Amino acid sequence: MILVILAVLVAIPLVLTPVYLVVDPVSVPMLERSLTGRPVVRKWRPIDQISDRLKASVILSEDGQFCRHWGVDMAALREEVANYFAGRETRGASTITMQVARNLFLWNGQSVVRKALEVPLAVYIDLVLPKKRIMEIYLNIAEWGPEGQFGIAAGAERAFGIAPQNLDWRTASLLAVTLPNPLVRRPAQPSPGLSRVARIVADRAQQYGQRAACVGAGGRLAL
């Protein structure tokens, strides 16, 4: 019986990942909120209808090697493993693709088991889905607000009352740095510390934004 359950759990991402080439997915946190009667706000936005400034800000903030790695940043992961076994503080080393794997197929909460599962799932997702599709899914399933706002359309609307294609550098970078903790961080009313981090991200994205060009139209970003 246990082997059957394990086989089903393995088959779910193997089957669903190719489906997500054409079907817009729902994340585990979204399903959890729906099943427990809590609100879920999400309106899917095609990636070409999302500000290139946001794409650059998110990649430079969350995963600067996104366009180069195969789903996993091996250098960062090796460092995390070394820190873990040495008893030092770990930071996660999660790439955008690993976060997509977690949100679609796993659970939240710090866990060595979950992290170990994220790695092969991220490699498989990167093998099956183009970078642009991975980013499109990420921007549409990421939790972006404390009241069930998922995806950049809901996040931008709640924070600034604007559509995601109309973000300037300030709003794009504030939304990007909200992602690590959307239940606490308020892009519309940022603390001095959050504003400072957002300015750093905006500066980096303006200078190095073309490192994120794999998610732009025709392989370029209009920054």
CORMO-V380424 format. One record per helix or strand of 2 or more residues. SS is the DSSP state (@ for helix, = for strand). FROM is the first residue (numbers start at 1). TO is the last residue. If there is no record, write none. Layout:
SS,FROM,TO + SS,FROM,TO
//
This chain:
@,2,19 + @,28,35 + @,47,49 + @,52,62 + @,74,85 + @,96,105 + @,112,128 + @,131,141 + =,149,150 + @,151,160 + @,164,166 + @,169,181 + @,187,189 + @,192,215 + @,217,219
//
